[in-house]
Amino acid sequence: MSHHHSHQTAERDETESDSEEVADAETLTERVASLKAENQRLREQYQTTRQNTYRRTAMGLAGVSIVAGGAGVVITAAQQLLFALAGIGAFAAVLTWYLTPEQFIPVEIGEAIYEPLAANLTEISGELGLSGTRIYVETEEGSRLYIPEGSTTDLPESLTNVFVVGDSPQTTGIALQPSGSQLVDEFVQTHTGTLPETPAALSAHLVEGLVEGFELATAIETDITAEQHQLIFEITDAQFGPVSRFDHPIQSFLAVGLARGLDTPVIVEQVRTDADTATIAIEWAEFADTENQAT
């Protein structure tokens, strides 16, 4: 009898533990669903907040336009100026309203897309036996990142093709479209229309674009060396993973921007990454020397 009773107790315990596990699994599933819903709600709230900020700015500008227009009707002495202000306010309001971003893509998604591409290109470079030299140069076809097979700063005549085949390792390599070239296009169009031509002004301008415009880093400190042919950037909290990755958007944006603004090829000399900061040195001394010899 007692044996039968203990058998029933064991069965009951098993059944209870099974039902507890089922309950735990259900609780976890509910919790995950609830977190997903909360995450989605926060994303939508963030998007709405950003959109509302733009819309409020647009309405504020429209308000300025109406006030200036009304004042222009009453104050005839300053009519021309006030009507001009009203026109500018109205134009800016319309522009801001229609340029309100519809969708914000989290940086994690961008990083998830970029990481495998960077890994593939690193492996391709390794298997082709290319050097560690990274030269960013402007050509008639646009910006190019040239990686020679031999360690050299000589550039082949044409960088149109991806695979550059020459007579020696120094004139053989790959020429790619840099990840930063379209970012620089976008930056130039929306900010200035032209880039400054001195290293100090240009680097400050590019850093502002990365930190304030694209928000790809929290802060960037710049150091210009005495001979003016090298810039060192110290980057805090870079997005898109370690800056040492193949053609990292921050590294690429700075190099393309400098090559374009200074009208000279530039070399990304060294990239050092720590926990929160990364240091990039970009220099163009070799190209500056050859120009001096030529003149």
Secondary structure, DSSP 4 states (H G I P E B T S, - for coil): -HHHHHHHHHHHHHHHHHHHHHHHHHHHHHHHHHHHHHHHHHHHHHHHHHHHHHHHHHHHHHHHHHHHHHHHHH-STTHHHHHHHHHHHHHHHHHHHHT--S----HHHHHHHHHHHHHHHHHHHHHTT--S--EEEEETTEEEEEEESSS-----S---SSEE--SSGGG-EEEE--TTHHHHHHHIIIIISS--SSHHHHHHHHHHIIIIIS---SEEEEEE-TTSSEEEEEEES-SSS-TTSTT-HHHHHHHHHHHHHHTS-EEEEEEEE-SSEEEEEEE-HHHHHHHHHH-
